[in-house]
Amino acid sequence: MYVEFNVVKRLGDFQLAAKGRVEEGVTCVVGPNGSGKTTLMKILAGLLKPDSGRVEYVGVSSRVYVGDFYTPPEATGLDVVLAGRTRFGRRPVGREDVEKAAEYAELLEAADLLKRRISTLSGGQRQRLVIAAALASEADLLLLDEPLSNLHGDWRGRVMEVLRGLSRGRLVVVSTHHGDVLKCCHYVLQMENGVVAWLGPSADYQPRLAEAECGGSR
């Protein structure tokens, strides 16, 4: 199972010219703002079409990208996680979907938030529900654009520990600016000026920014 890409995409004055391969497990995409992280992830998700090149999916039958996620203020936490079960479409949901939504919310310690309105939750609580929704999609290729935003303290490491634990048999791609979670990643892909500047096992990545153990404290 892998995704191999060699693509070119121009957006205004910016050009992405990226080549690489995403393997099973968690790949953390790092790099400064404007380096091409989101553009690459949207191409891998099929949301952007490259101007030239190709993306090859091997063993991947479903893809989900989660970035900015609008939720109506009247929505409940359960509504948010159920959106993932439909892969953010309009498919009706059933009892199994509700059970799966509760299961993934529990993994993010958010089961107690399912009946609450989104408007009453903190940014971190909402973010955990959005991540639970992404996981509930059970997609083979899961692309999470800055999922650790609004998470504070040791929550970043705890969420990454969950993602790592669920990455067997799937590809999880996470863009992040937080060096303290890189020990949770199997691979690191560094973007610079629209190109892949480095790609390899996280243990070999330099600079070694990760200081905290994966999972944080309990």
MARBA-3410 file (N, C-alpha, C, O; in Angstrom, 1 decimal):
218
0.8,-1.2,0.0,0.0,0.0,0.0,0.9,1.2,0.0,1.7,1.4,0.9 ~ 0.7,2.1,-1.0,1.4,3.3,-1.0,0.8,4.3,-2.1,0.0,3.9,-2.9 ~ 1.2,5.5,-2.0,0.9,6.5,-3.0,2.2,7.2,-3.5,3.0,7.7,-2.7 ~ 2.3,7.1,-4.8,3.5,7.7,-5.4,3.1,8.9,-6.3,2.1,8.8,-7.0 ~ 3.9,9.9,-6.2,3.5,11.1,-6.9,4.7,11.8,-7.6,5.8,11.8,-7.0
4.4,12.4,-8.7,5.4,13.3,-9.4,4.5,14.3,-10.1,4.1,14.1,-11.3 ~ 4.3,15.5,-9.5,3.3,16.4,-10.0,3.8,17.8,-10.1,4.7,18.2,-9.3 ~ 3.2,18.6,-11.0,3.5,20.0,-11.1,2.1,20.7,-11.0,1.2,20.4,-11.7 ~ 2.1,21.8,-10.2,0.8,22.6,-10.1,1.2,24.1,-9.9,2.0,24.4,-8.9 ~ 0.7,24.9,-10.7,0.9,26.4,-10.5,-0.3,27.0,-10.0,-1.4,26.8,-10.6
-0.2,27.8,-9.0,-1.3,28.6,-8.4,-0.8,30.0,-8.3,0.0,30.4,-7.3 ~ -1.1,30.9,-9.2,-0.6,32.3,-9.2,0.9,32.3,-9.4,1.4,31.7,-10.4 ~ 1.6,32.9,-8.5,3.0,33.0,-8.6,3.7,31.8,-8.0,4.9,31.6,-8.0 ~ 2.9,30.9,-7.3,3.5,29.7,-6.7,3.5,28.5,-7.6,2.5,28.3,-8.3 ~ 4.6,27.7,-7.6,4.6,26.5,-8.3,5.0,25.3,-7.4,6.1,25.4,-6.8
4.2,24.3,-7.4,4.6,23.0,-6.8,5.1,22.1,-7.8,4.6,21.9,-8.9 ~ 6.3,21.5,-7.5,6.9,20.5,-8.4,7.4,19.4,-7.4,8.6,19.4,-7.0 ~ 6.6,18.5,-7.0,6.8,17.6,-6.0,6.9,16.2,-6.4,6.0,15.7,-7.2 ~ 7.9,15.4,-5.9,8.0,14.0,-6.3,8.3,13.2,-5.0,9.2,13.6,-4.2 ~ 7.6,12.1,-4.8,7.9,11.3,-3.6,6.9,10.1,-3.5,6.2,9.8,-4.5
6.9,9.5,-2.4,6.1,8.3,-2.1,5.7,8.3,-0.7,6.5,8.6,0.2 ~ 4.4,8.1,-0.4,3.8,8.0,0.9,3.6,6.5,1.2,2.8,5.9,0.5 ~ 4.1,6.0,2.3,4.0,4.6,2.7,2.9,4.5,3.8,2.5,5.4,4.3 ~ 2.6,3.2,4.0,1.7,2.9,5.1,2.3,3.4,6.4,3.5,3.3,6.7 ~ 1.4,4.0,7.3,1.8,4.5,8.5,1.5,6.0,8.6,0.7,6.5,7.8
2.1,6.7,9.5,1.9,8.2,9.6,3.1,8.9,9.0,4.2,8.7,9.4 ~ 2.8,9.8,8.1,3.7,10.7,7.5,3.4,12.1,7.9,2.3,12.6,7.7 ~ 4.4,12.8,8.5,4.2,14.1,8.9,4.8,15.1,7.9,6.0,14.9,7.5 ~ 4.0,16.0,7.4,4.4,16.9,6.4,4.8,18.3,7.1,3.9,18.9,7.7 ~ 6.0,18.7,7.0,6.5,19.9,7.6,7.0,20.9,6.6,7.2,20.5,5.5
7.2,22.1,7.1,7.7,23.1,6.2,7.0,24.5,6.5,6.0,24.5,7.2 ~ 7.6,25.6,6.1,7.1,26.9,6.4,5.8,27.1,5.7,5.4,26.4,4.8 ~ 5.0,28.1,6.1,3.8,28.6,5.4,4.2,28.9,4.0,5.2,29.6,3.7 ~ 3.3,28.5,3.1,3.6,28.8,1.7,4.5,27.8,1.0,4.9,28.1,-0.2 ~ 4.9,26.8,1.6,5.9,25.8,1.0,5.2,24.8,0.1,5.9,24.1,-0.6
3.9,24.7,0.2,3.2,23.7,-0.7,2.6,22.5,0.1,2.1,21.6,-0.6 ~ 2.5,22.6,1.4,2.0,21.4,2.1,0.5,21.1,1.8,0.2,20.0,1.4 ~ -0.3,22.2,1.9,-1.7,22.0,1.6,-2.0,21.7,0.1,-2.8,20.8,-0.2 ~ -1.3,22.3,-0.8,-1.4,22.0,-2.2,-1.1,20.6,-2.5,-1.9,19.9,-3.2 ~ 0.0,20.1,-2.0,0.3,18.7,-2.2,-0.8,17.8,-1.6,-1.2,16.8,-2.3
-1.2,18.0,-0.4,-2.2,17.1,0.2,-3.5,17.1,-0.6,-4.2,16.1,-0.7 ~ -3.9,18.3,-1.1,-5.2,18.4,-1.9,-5.0,17.6,-3.2,-6.0,17.1,-3.7 ~ -3.8,17.6,-3.8,-3.6,16.9,-5.0,-3.7,15.4,-4.7,-4.3,14.6,-5.4 ~ -3.1,14.9,-3.6,-3.1,13.5,-3.2,-4.6,13.1,-2.9,-4.9,11.9,-3.1 ~ -5.4,14.0,-2.4,-6.8,13.7,-2.1,-7.7,13.7,-3.3,-8.8,13.3,-3.2
-7.1,14.2,-4.4,-8.0,14.3,-5.6,-8.8,15.6,-5.7,-9.7,15.7,-6.5 ~ -8.5,16.5,-4.8,-9.3,17.8,-4.7,-8.7,18.8,-5.7,-9.5,19.7,-6.1 ~ -7.5,18.7,-6.0,-6.8,19.6,-7.0,-6.2,18.7,-8.1,-5.7,17.6,-7.8 ~ -6.3,19.1,-9.3,-5.8,18.4,-10.4,-4.4,19.0,-10.8,-4.4,20.2,-11.0 ~ -3.4,18.2,-10.8,-2.1,18.7,-11.2,-2.1,19.2,-12.7,-2.8,18.6,-13.5
-1.3,20.2,-13.0,-1.1,20.6,-14.4,-0.4,19.6,-15.2,-0.7,19.4,-16.4 ~ 0.5,18.9,-14.6,1.2,17.8,-15.3,1.7,16.8,-14.2,1.7,17.1,-13.1 ~ 2.0,15.6,-14.7,2.5,14.5,-13.8,1.4,13.6,-13.5,0.3,13.5,-14.1 ~ 1.6,12.8,-12.4,0.7,11.7,-12.1,0.7,11.4,-10.6,1.7,11.7,-9.9 ~ -0.4,10.8,-10.1,-0.4,10.2,-8.8,-0.9,8.8,-8.9,-1.9,8.5,-9.5
-0.1,7.9,-8.4,-0.4,6.4,-8.5,-0.8,5.9,-7.1,-0.1,6.1,-6.1 ~ -2.0,5.3,-7.0,-2.5,4.8,-5.7,-2.4,3.3,-5.8,-3.0,2.7,-6.7 ~ -1.7,2.7,-4.9,-1.6,1.2,-4.9,-2.2,0.7,-3.5,-1.7,1.1,-2.5 ~ -3.2,-0.1,-3.6,-3.9,-0.6,-2.4,-4.8,0.4,-1.7,-5.2,0.2,-0.6 ~ -5.0,1.5,-2.4,-5.8,2.6,-1.8,-7.2,2.7,-2.6,-7.1,3.0,-3.8
-8.3,2.5,-1.9,-9.6,2.6,-2.6,-10.4,3.8,-2.1,-11.4,4.1,-2.7 ~ -10.0,4.5,-1.0,-10.8,5.6,-0.5,-9.8,6.6,0.1,-8.8,6.3,0.7 ~ -10.2,7.9,-0.2,-9.4,9.0,0.3,-10.3,10.1,1.0,-11.4,10.3,0.5 ~ -9.7,10.6,2.0,-10.5,11.7,2.7,-9.4,12.8,3.1,-8.4,12.5,3.7 ~ -9.8,14.0,2.8,-9.0,15.2,3.2,-9.8,16.0,4.2,-11.0,16.3,4.0
-9.2,16.4,5.3,-9.9,17.2,6.3,-9.0,18.4,6.6,-7.9,18.3,7.1 ~ -9.4,19.6,6.3,-8.7,20.8,6.6,-9.7,21.7,7.4,-10.1,21.4,8.5 ~ -10.0,22.9,6.8,-11.0,23.7,7.4,-12.3,23.0,7.4,-12.8,22.6,6.3 ~ -13.0,22.9,8.5,-14.2,22.1,8.6,-15.3,23.0,9.3,-15.3,23.2,10.5 ~ -16.2,23.5,8.4,-17.3,24.3,9.0,-18.3,23.5,9.6,-18.8,22.5,9.1
-18.7,23.9,10.8,-19.8,23.2,11.5,-20.8,24.2,12.0,-20.4,25.2,12.6 ~ -22.1,24.1,11.6,-23.1,25.0,12.1,-23.1,25.1,13.6,-23.0,24.0,14.3 ~ -23.3,26.2,14.2,-23.3,26.3,15.7,-24.3,25.5,16.4,-24.2,25.1,17.5 ~ -25.4,25.1,15.7,-26.5,24.3,16.3,-26.1,22.8,16.2,-26.9,22.0,16.8 ~ -25.1,22.5,15.5,-24.7,21.1,15.3,-24.2,20.5,16.7,-23.7,21.2,17.5
-24.4,19.2,16.9,-23.9,18.6,18.1,-22.6,17.9,17.7,-22.2,17.7,16.6 ~ -21.9,17.4,18.8,-20.7,16.7,18.6,-20.9,15.4,17.8,-20.1,15.0,16.9 ~ -22.1,14.8,18.0,-22.4,13.6,17.2,-22.6,13.9,15.7,-22.1,13.1,14.9 ~ -23.2,15.0,15.4,-23.4,15.4,14.0,-22.0,15.5,13.4,-21.8,15.1,12.2 ~ -21.0,16.1,14.1,-19.7,16.3,13.5,-19.0,14.9,13.2,-18.5,14.7,12.1
-19.1,14.0,14.1,-18.4,12.7,13.9,-19.1,11.9,12.9,-18.5,11.2,12.1 ~ -20.4,12.0,12.8,-21.2,11.3,11.8,-20.9,11.8,10.4,-21.0,11.0,9.5 ~ -20.5,13.0,10.3,-20.1,13.5,9.0,-19.0,12.7,8.4,-18.9,12.5,7.2 ~ -18.1,12.2,9.3,-17.0,11.4,8.8,-17.5,10.1,8.3,-16.9,9.5,7.4 ~ -18.5,9.5,9.0,-19.0,8.2,8.6,-19.5,8.2,7.1,-19.4,7.2,6.4
-20.1,9.4,6.7,-20.6,9.5,5.3,-19.4,10.0,4.4,-19.7,10.2,3.2 ~ -18.2,10.1,4.9,-17.1,10.7,4.2,-17.4,12.1,3.7,-17.1,12.5,2.6 ~ -18.1,12.8,4.5,-18.5,14.2,4.3,-19.4,14.3,3.1,-19.3,15.4,2.4 ~ -20.2,13.3,2.9,-21.2,13.4,1.8,-22.6,13.5,2.4,-22.8,13.9,3.5 ~ -23.6,13.0,1.6,-25.0,13.1,2.0,-25.6,11.7,2.2,-26.9,11.6,2.3
-24.8,10.7,2.4,-25.4,9.3,2.6,-26.1,9.3,3.9,-25.7,9.8,4.9 ~ -27.3,8.7,4.0,-28.0,8.5,5.3,-27.2,7.7,6.2,-26.4,6.8,5.8 ~ -27.4,8.0,7.5,-26.6,7.2,8.5,-27.5,6.3,9.3,-28.8,6.5,9.4 ~ -27.0,5.2,9.8,-27.7,4.2,10.5,-27.2,4.0,11.9,-26.3,4.7,12.4 ~ -27.7,2.9,12.5,-27.2,2.6,13.9,-25.8,2.3,14.0,-25.1,2.7,14.9
-25.3,1.5,13.0,-23.9,1.1,13.0,-23.0,2.4,12.9,-21.9,2.5,13.5 ~ -23.4,3.4,12.1,-22.7,4.6,12.0,-22.6,5.3,13.4,-21.5,5.9,13.7 ~ -23.7,5.4,14.1,-23.7,6.0,15.4,-22.8,5.3,16.3,-22.1,5.9,17.1 ~ -22.8,4.0,16.3,-21.9,3.2,17.2,-20.5,3.5,16.8,-19.6,3.6,17.7 ~ -20.1,3.5,15.5,-18.8,3.8,15.1,-18.3,5.2,15.5,-17.2,5.4,15.9
-19.3,6.1,15.4,-19.0,7.5,15.8,-18.6,7.6,17.2,-17.7,8.3,17.6 ~ -19.4,6.9,18.1,-19.1,6.9,19.5,-17.8,6.2,19.8,-17.1,6.7,20.7 ~ -17.5,5.2,19.1,-16.2,4.5,19.3,-15.0,5.4,19.0,-14.0,5.4,19.8 ~ -15.0,6.1,17.9,-13.9,7.0,17.5,-13.8,8.2,18.5,-12.8,8.7,18.8 ~ -15.0,8.7,18.9,-15.0,9.8,19.8,-14.4,9.4,21.1,-13.6,10.1,21.8
-14.6,8.1,21.6,-14.0,7.6,22.8,-12.5,7.6,22.7,-11.8,7.8,23.7 ~ -12.0,7.2,21.5,-10.5,7.1,21.4,-9.9,8.5,21.6,-8.8,8.6,22.0 ~ -10.6,9.6,21.2,-10.2,10.9,21.4,-10.6,11.5,22.7,-10.6,12.8,22.9 ~ -11.2,10.7,23.6,-11.7,11.1,24.9,-12.7,12.2,24.7,-12.7,13.2,25.4 ~ -13.6,12.1,23.7,-14.6,13.1,23.4,-16.0,12.5,23.4,-16.9,13.2,22.9
-16.2,11.3,24.0,-17.5,10.7,24.0,-18.5,11.6,24.8,-19.7,11.7,24.5 ~ -18.0,12.3,25.8,-18.9,13.2,26.6,-19.3,14.4,25.9,-20.1,15.2,26.4 ~ -18.7,14.7,24.7,-19.0,15.9,24.0,-20.0,15.6,22.9,-20.5,16.6,22.2 ~ -20.4,14.4,22.6,-21.3,14.1,21.5,-22.7,14.7,21.6,-23.3,15.0,20.5 ~ -23.2,14.9,22.8,-24.5,15.5,22.9,-24.5,17.0,23.0,-25.6,17.6,23.1
-23.3,17.6,23.1,-23.3,19.0,23.3,-23.2,19.7,22.0,-22.8,19.2,21.0 ~ -23.7,21.0,22.0,-23.7,21.8,20.8,-22.3,22.3,20.6,-21.5,22.6,21.5 ~ -21.9,22.4,19.3,-20.6,22.8,19.0,-20.3,24.2,19.5,-19.1,24.5,19.9 ~ -21.3,25.0,19.5,-21.1,26.4,20.0,-20.7,26.5,21.4,-20.2,27.6,21.9 ~ -20.9,25.5,22.2,-20.6,25.5,23.6,-19.2,24.9,23.9,-18.8,24.9,25.1
-18.5,24.5,22.9,-17.2,23.8,23.1,-16.0,24.7,22.9,-16.1,25.7,22.2 ~ -14.9,24.3,23.5,-13.7,25.1,23.3,-13.1,24.7,21.9,-13.5,23.7,21.3 ~ -12.1,25.4,21.4,-11.5,25.1,20.2,-10.8,23.7,20.2,-10.9,23.0,19.2 ~ -10.2,23.4,21.3,-9.6,22.1,21.4,-10.6,20.9,21.4,-10.3,19.9,20.8 ~ -11.7,21.1,22.1,-12.7,20.1,22.1,-13.3,19.9,20.7,-13.5,18.8,20.2
-13.6,21.0,20.0,-14.1,20.9,18.6,-13.1,20.2,17.7,-13.4,19.4,16.8 ~ -11.8,20.5,17.9,-10.8,19.9,17.1,-10.7,18.4,17.3,-10.5,17.6,16.3 ~ -10.8,17.9,18.5,-10.8,16.5,18.7,-12.0,15.8,18.1,-11.9,14.7,17.6 ~ -13.2,16.4,18.0,-14.3,15.9,17.4,-14.1,15.8,15.8,-14.5,14.8,15.2 ~ -13.4,16.8,15.3,-13.1,16.8,13.8,-12.2,15.7,13.5,-12.3,15.0,12.5
-11.2,15.5,14.4,-10.2,14.3,14.1,-11.0,13.0,14.3,-10.7,12.1,13.5 ~ -11.9,12.9,15.2,-12.7,11.7,15.4,-13.5,11.5,14.1,-13.7,10.3,13.7 ~ -14.0,12.5,13.5,-14.8,12.4,12.3,-13.9,11.9,11.2,-14.4,11.0,10.4 ~ -12.7,12.4,11.1,-11.8,11.9,10.0,-11.5,10.5,10.2,-11.5,9.7,9.2 ~ -11.3,10.0,11.4,-11.0,8.6,11.7,-12.2,7.8,11.4,-12.1,6.6,10.9
-13.4,8.3,11.7,-14.6,7.5,11.5,-14.9,7.2,10.0,-15.6,6.3,9.7 ~ -14.2,8.0,9.1,-14.4,7.7,7.7,-13.8,6.4,7.3,-14.2,5.8,6.3 ~ -12.8,5.9,8.1,-12.1,4.7,7.9,-11.5,4.6,6.4,-11.5,3.6,5.8 ~ -11.1,5.8,5.9,-10.5,5.8,4.6,-9.1,5.2,4.6,-8.4,5.2,5.6 ~ -8.7,4.6,3.4,-7.4,4.1,3.3,-6.3,5.1,3.3,-5.2,4.9,3.9
-6.6,6.3,2.7,-5.7,7.4,2.7,-6.4,8.6,3.4,-7.4,9.2,3.0 ~ -5.8,9.0,4.6,-6.4,10.0,5.4,-5.4,11.2,5.5,-4.3,11.0,5.9 ~ -5.9,12.3,5.0,-5.0,13.5,4.9,-5.6,14.6,5.8,-6.7,15.1,5.6 ~ -4.8,14.9,6.9,-5.2,15.8,7.9,-4.4,17.0,7.8,-3.2,17.0,8.1 ~ -5.0,18.2,7.5,-4.2,19.4,7.3,-4.3,20.2,8.6,-5.3,20.7,8.9
-3.2,20.3,9.3,-3.0,21.0,10.6,-4.1,20.5,11.6,-4.8,21.4,12.1 ~ -4.2,19.2,11.8,-5.2,18.8,12.8,-4.9,19.1,14.2,-5.7,19.0,15.1 ~ -3.6,19.5,14.5,-3.2,19.8,15.9,-3.4,21.2,16.3,-3.1,21.6,17.5 ~ -3.9,22.0,15.4,-4.2,23.4,15.8,-5.3,23.4,16.9,-6.2,22.6,16.8 ~ -5.2,24.4,17.7,-6.1,24.5,18.9,-5.9,23.5,20.0,-6.6,23.5,21.0
-5.0,22.5,19.8,-4.7,21.6,20.8,-3.5,22.0,21.7,-2.5,22.5,21.1 ~ -3.7,22.0,23.0,-2.6,22.5,23.9,-2.2,21.5,24.9,-2.7,20.4,24.9 ~ -1.1,21.8,25.6,-0.6,20.9,26.6,-0.1,19.6,25.9,0.6,19.7,24.9 ~ -0.4,18.5,26.5,0.1,17.2,26.0,-0.9,16.6,25.0,-0.8,15.5,24.5 ~ -2.0,17.4,24.7,-3.0,16.8,23.8,-2.5,16.5,22.4,-2.9,15.6,21.7
-1.5,17.3,21.9,-1.0,17.1,20.6,-0.4,15.7,20.5,-0.6,14.9,19.6 ~ 0.5,15.4,21.5,1.1,14.0,21.5,0.1,12.9,21.7,0.2,11.8,21.2 ~ -1.0,13.2,22.5,-2.0,12.1,22.8,-2.8,11.8,21.5,-3.1,10.7,21.2 ~ -3.1,12.9,20.8,-3.8,12.7,19.5,-2.9,12.0,18.5,-3.4,11.1,17.8 ~ -1.7,12.4,18.4,-0.8,11.7,17.5,-0.6,10.2,17.8,-0.4,9.4,17.0
-0.6,9.9,19.1,-0.5,8.5,19.5,-1.6,7.7,19.0,-1.5,6.6,18.6 ~ -2.9,8.3,19.1,-4.0,7.6,18.5,-3.9,7.4,17.0,-4.2,6.3,16.5 ~ -3.5,8.5,16.3,-3.3,8.3,14.9,-2.3,7.3,14.5,-2.5,6.5,13.6 ~ -1.2,7.2,15.2,-0.2,6.2,15.0,-0.7,4.8,15.2,-0.5,3.9,14.5 ~ -1.5,4.7,16.3,-2.1,3.4,16.6,-3.1,2.9,15.6,-3.2,1.7,15.5
-3.7,3.8,14.9,-4.7,3.4,13.9,-4.2,3.4,12.5,-4.9,3.3,11.5 ~ -2.9,3.6,12.3,-2.3,3.7,11.0,-1.9,2.4,10.3,-1.5,2.4,9.2 ~ -2.0,1.3,11.1,-1.7,0.0,10.4,-2.7,-0.3,9.3,-3.9,-0.3,9.6 ~ -2.3,-0.6,8.2,-3.2,-0.9,7.1,-3.8,0.3,6.4,-4.7,0.2,5.6 ~ -3.2,1.5,6.7,-3.7,2.7,6.0,-2.6,3.8,6.0,-1.5,3.6,6.6
-2.8,4.8,5.2,-1.8,5.9,5.1,-2.4,7.1,5.7,-3.5,7.6,5.4 ~ -1.7,7.6,6.7,-2.2,8.8,7.4,-1.2,9.9,7.2,0.0,9.8,7.6 ~ -1.6,11.0,6.6,-0.7,12.1,6.3,-1.2,13.3,7.1,-2.3,13.7,7.0 ~ -0.2,13.9,7.9,-0.5,15.0,8.8,0.4,16.1,8.6,1.6,16.0,8.7 ~ -0.1,17.3,8.2,0.7,18.5,8.2,0.7,19.1,9.5,-0.3,19.2,10.2
1.9,19.6,9.9,2.1,20.2,11.2,3.2,21.1,11.3,4.2,21.0,10.6 ~ 3.1,22.1,12.2,4.2,23.0,12.5,4.9,22.6,13.9,5.8,23.3,14.4 ~ 4.4,21.6,14.5,4.8,21.2,15.9,5.8,20.1,15.9,5.6,19.0,15.7 ~ 7.1,20.5,16.1,8.2,19.6,16.1,8.1,18.6,17.3,8.8,17.6,17.2 ~ 7.4,18.9,18.3,7.3,18.0,19.5,6.5,16.7,19.2,6.5,15.9,20.1
5.9,16.6,18.0,5.1,15.4,17.8,5.8,14.5,16.7,5.3,13.4,16.4 ~ 7.0,14.9,16.3,7.6,14.1,15.2,8.0,12.7,15.6,8.2,11.9,14.7 ~ 8.2,12.4,16.8,8.5,11.1,17.3,7.3,10.2,17.1,7.4,8.9,17.1 ~ 6.1,10.7,16.9,4.9,9.9,16.7,4.8,9.5,15.2,4.0,8.7,14.9 ~ 5.6,10.1,14.3,5.5,9.9,12.9,6.4,8.8,12.5,7.5,8.6,13.0
6.0,8.0,11.5,6.9,7.0,11.0,7.8,7.6,9.9,9.0,7.2,9.8 ~ 7.3,8.6,9.2,8.1,9.3,8.2,7.9,10.8,8.3,6.9,11.3,8.8 ~ 8.8,11.5,7.8,8.7,13.0,7.7,8.9,13.4,6.2,9.9,12.9,5.6 ~ 8.1,14.3,5.7,8.2,14.8,4.4,8.3,16.3,4.6,7.4,17.0,5.0 ~ 9.4,16.9,4.2,9.7,18.3,4.4,9.5,19.0,3.1,10.2,18.7,2.1
8.6,20.1,3.1,8.4,20.9,1.9,9.2,22.2,2.0,9.2,22.8,3.1 ~ 9.8,22.6,0.9,10.4,23.9,0.8,10.2,24.5,-0.6,10.6,23.9,-1.6 ~ 9.6,25.7,-0.7,9.5,26.3,-2.0,8.9,25.5,-3.0,9.3,25.5,-4.2 ~ 7.9,24.7,-2.6,7.1,23.9,-3.6,7.7,22.5,-4.0,7.2,21.9,-4.8 ~ 8.9,22.2,-3.4,9.5,20.9,-3.7,9.7,20.1,-2.4,9.7,20.6,-1.3
9.8,18.8,-2.6,10.1,17.9,-1.4,11.6,17.9,-1.2,12.4,17.4,-1.9 ~ 11.9,18.6,-0.1,13.3,18.8,0.3,13.9,17.6,1.0,15.1,17.4,1.0 ~ 13.0,16.9,1.7,13.5,15.7,2.5,12.3,14.8,2.7,11.2,15.2,2.9 ~ 12.6,13.5,2.6,11.6,12.5,2.8,12.3,11.2,3.3,13.2,10.7,2.6 ~ 11.8,10.7,4.5,12.4,9.5,5.0,11.9,9.2,6.4,11.0,9.9,6.9
12.5,8.2,7.0,12.0,7.8,8.4,12.3,9.0,9.4,13.2,9.7,9.3 ~ 11.3,9.1,10.3,11.4,10.2,11.3,12.7,10.1,12.1,13.2,11.2,12.5 ~ 13.1,8.9,12.4,14.3,8.7,13.2,15.6,9.3,12.5,16.6,9.7,13.2 ~ 15.5,9.5,11.2,16.7,10.0,10.5,16.6,11.5,10.2,17.5,12.1,9.6 ~ 15.4,12.1,10.6,15.2,13.5,10.2,16.1,14.5,11.0,16.2,14.4,12.2
16.6,15.4,10.3,17.4,16.5,10.9,16.9,17.8,10.3,16.7,17.9,9.1 ~ 16.6,18.8,11.1,16.9,18.8,12.6,15.9,18.0,13.3,14.7,17.9,13.0 ~ 16.4,17.3,14.4,15.6,16.6,15.3,14.9,17.5,16.2,15.5,17.9,17.2 ~ 13.7,17.9,15.9,12.9,18.8,16.7,12.1,18.2,17.8,11.8,18.9,18.8 ~ 11.9,16.9,17.7,11.0,16.3,18.7,11.7,16.1,20.1,12.8,15.5,20.1
11.1,16.7,21.1,11.6,16.5,22.4,10.8,15.7,23.3,11.3,15.0,24.2 ~ 9.5,15.7,23.1,8.6,14.9,23.9,8.4,13.5,23.4,8.4,13.3,22.1 ~ 8.1,12.6,24.3,7.8,11.2,23.8,6.4,11.2,23.2,5.5,12.0,23.6 ~ 6.2,10.3,22.2,4.9,10.2,21.6,3.8,9.9,22.7,4.0,8.9,23.4 ~ 2.7,10.6,22.7,1.6,10.4,23.6,1.6,11.3,24.8,0.5,11.5,25.4
2.7,12.0,25.1,2.6,13.0,26.2,2.4,12.3,27.5,2.6,11.1,27.6 ~ 2.0,13.0,28.5,1.7,12.5,29.8,0.3,12.2,30.0,-0.6,12.8,29.3 ~ -0.1,11.4,31.0,-1.5,11.1,31.3,-1.8,11.7,32.6,-3.0,11.5,33.1
END
